[in-house]
Each structure stands twice: as C-alpha cells, then as structure tokens.
C-alpha cells in the first residue's frame, strides 16, 4: 500500500506530528511505501532547524529520512506566513532532510498514493 501523509500540527502544541511519525514507522516496518510527507499549516514547524528541534520534543524526522529515504516537504506558503523563510538572499533555516515545495507536490503524492492520511492539529 502506498500512503501520502499530511501533517498539520505544531509539534509543541499538538500530538498529530508524533502520531504521524509513529504511523509512518509502523507502515514502513510492515513493508508499505510512504510516497511523501507534506507539512502544512502549523505542521511546517516540524521542519525548523536542528537546534530548535533538540530543544523541544520534536519527532526525529531527519533520522527517519536517513533510514528510509522519505520525501519530507514543507509547504512554502505556510512557511512564509509563519516567517520561517528568510529573504531570497539568505538560506532557509530548514532542518536537514526537509525541502520546501508547494501544493503541487501534495497533489502529485495524492495521485500516486493508494491512501491519503491527514494528521490534523
């Protein structure tokens, strides 16, 4: 089974990122495929830099990417609205393993997946 996962919750205020993380680990252990994990709304806070993550109880997304080659995408519009993306002249403070993309990547993942799951905040 192929899954597209969307995460909405801020890891400091919501259990949804932790639930998504546990679901993904279990699905991978059972041999399922994760097409993409798309972080939307406050879910983009999961992709803040490593120093921020270590100070808080954020799932180890980077470790999951390294172990399984997952595609973690932060919604560019949601990240911009939350001040996460600096001006074009400076690099973004996005954690290792994440990339910035748009809703087109989410739609593509939905088309490739057998199931779509949203972990809301």
N, C-alpha and C positions, 0 to 999 in steps of 0.2 A: 504494500500500500504506500502511496506517495502522499505526503502531507505538506500543505502550505500553512505556516503558523504566523499569526499576527499577535503582537504583544502591545497592549495599551498602557499598562500600569507603571508608575514610578516605583522603582524597587524599594525606596524608603517608605512609601505610603501604602503600598498595595502588595498583596500576595500573588497577584497574577503573573509577574515575571518568574517568580520561584516555581509556581505551578507549571508554567510553560517549560521551564528548564527541566523539571523532573519528568514531564511528559516526553520531551524530546529524548532525554537519556533512555527512558524505558522503551520508546518506539525504536530507537536505534539498536538497542540490545535485542529486540525481537526481529531485527532484520528489515525494518521499514525504512523508507527513504524520506528525508526532510528536503523538500525542494528549495525552500527559502524560509528564513525567519525575518519578518518585516516588523520593525518597531515604529509605532505610530502614536500620535498624541503624546502623553507623558511617558510612554514607553521609550522614547528616544533617550531619556536619561540613563538607560542601561548602557548606552554607548559612550558615556563620558570617559575621559582618560583614566588610566590605570591607578594613578594616585588617588583620585576621587573614589574609585571602586574599593580600594583597600581600606579606606576609612569607614566604609559602610558595608552593610550586609547585602552585597550585590552578587547574583549568581556568577560563577566563573565561565562566562561566555567565551572568553579567549581560550581557555582550556578545552572547551567543547569544540571550538573551531579547529584547534590544533590536532585534536584526537580524531575528528570526524570530517574535516573539510567543509563545514557548513558555510552557507552564504547568509551572512547577517547584514541586513540593510536598514539604515536609519532613514526615515522619511525626511527629505531635505526641507520641505515646507514646515513640518513640525519642529525640526531642529532650529531653523531660522527664527520661528516665532518665539522660541524659548531662549534665544541668544546663544546657542551652542556653536554656531558657525561664525567665525570672525570674517572680516573683510577679505576679499579675494587675494589680497597681497600677503596674507599670513596663513600658515597651515591650520587646519581644524584640530581641535583638541578631542579627537575621536579615538576611542580605545582600539588597541591592536585587534585585528580580526573583523572589525566593522567597516562598512563602506557607506557612503551617502548615496541615496538614489531617490527615485520618485515613485509615484503610484503606478507608473507603467511596469516597474519591476514586480509590484504586488500583483497586478493583473496577469502578467506573464506566469507568475508562480501559480495563481489560481487555475489558469488554463492547463498547466502541466500536472497539477495535483489531482488525486482521486478524492481527497477530503481537504476541506479548509476549516481550520480551527482558529477562533479568536479568543484570546485570554484578555478579558476586559479589566479595567481598573476601577 
